[in-house]
Amino acid sequence: MFTTPYVLRALKALSIRAANDPIDPLLRGWEWHHPPIKPRAYLGLSVSDIASKYCPVRMDLWLRRKEGFKPRVSMEMNHGLIVHKMIDYIYRGVAREILDGKEPFETIESLKDPPESVAGDERLRQLYELLLISIVGTVMAESLLNGGIIPPPIITEYRVDGSRLGLSTGLRVDAISHGVIVEFKTGSPRDFHRLSLAGYALALESYYEIPVDYGLLVYIRLPDNGRPYIHYKPIYIDSSLRKWFLMERDEIIDMLLNDEKPQRPASCPANCPYREVCWK
């Protein structure tokens, strides 16, 4: 699924850019004991706390962390959670079946029935079938090149300790494939989605002390009419992106430490899960 010729060409193009624009050594995660990597306080923030800039003033973060409000789960949010769980379910299932000695076509047969949360939604069921075939197809292609059937070269729901950066000890990366961070998105593309890749890269570098330079945003769309489709956006996690993430982290830390409640934003999208609290 993530080794298509298009994705590989895009990542190769990023490597050329990286050679001409190397990452500042002081912006590597293993420099966690020095500014600017070193946080002003250790609040156990999630990468989502920092990277999800849907609210321009971060009122959503304030309401959640300082006032204890829980978000209203919208249909879009619920679909997003189901898609993430679906992808993890398929990858783990395919790896298990292959390690048990199943042939690719036997694996498809074993996993053809989706989880209950997916089966009742036609769009999700179509996506499940397409992903299953695509992932097993990738395994078959890799097997032809390697002379034997091997599990998919990807780890989903990968946990990492980000505490050295002032982040949570239980960060969870959507997936890692060939050293590339993979983030799945079901909403419309936003520029700040890149921030999550920077946060996870810094956390992985702080914990393992190995460079993590590339990420992949995978947009999974579920149109009301028509088949689901996937769009990839390869990202070079360069110095400017790392600085942006660290700046957002430090501004959030200052806001929370100083009890500076944001002013209500001038506008708020109708699907904001905190709208009923913020605009009551």
LINHUTA-V258311 format. One record per helix or strand of 2 or more residues. SS is the DSSP state (H for helix, E for strand). FROM is the first residue (numbers start at 1). TO is the last residue. If there is no record, write none. Layout:
SS | FROM | TO
SS | FROM | TO
This chain:
H | 5 | 20
H | 25 | 27
H | 29 | 31
H | 47 | 51
H | 59 | 65
H | 75 | 99
H | 104 | 110
H | 116 | 119
H | 122 | 146
E | 154 | 160
H | 163 | 165
E | 171 | 177
E | 180 | 185
H | 193 | 208
E | 214 | 221
E | 229 | 236
H | 239 | 257
H | 275 | 278
